[in-house]
């Protein structure tokens, strides 16, 4: 290499994306909206913990109802279940691995 030019830095590996919990994401959105509505009105305010609890209960109820009443969501869930492998049902015969034919 000629002087004055540094070697290119090795490409950094992208960090693994954290697992996404759809219930948590939905509960977060519900909490934000509930909090905004509660604090926009006059009167006594519930504790934030109660709003968080309600948000998670509503998110879980929505997810359950979505699969019950939304045909497209139910079809996606069924397709995903069919495409996945249940490793608990796999049987491996280790006794025959070392045997010569």
C-alpha positions, 0 to 999 in steps of 0.5 A: 500500500502507498503511504497515506492510505490506511487499510480498510477497517474490517466490516463490523458484524451487525448486532443481532436484533433483539427478539420482538414480542408482539404482545409487549409492542401492542401493550406499549402502544395501548399504554401510551394511548391510555396514558394520554387519554387519562392525563388529558381528562380531569379527575383522579388518575389511576396508578401507572402500574394499573395502566400497564396491567390493563395495557397488557391484559388488553393486548393479550385479549386482542391477540387471542381475539385476533386469532379467533375472529380474523381469518387472515391471522388464523391462516397465517398462524396455521401456516406457520405451525405447519411449517415448523418442526416439533423436535419433541416428536423426532426419534433418533436411533443412536444404536444403529449409527455405529453399525456397518452395513 
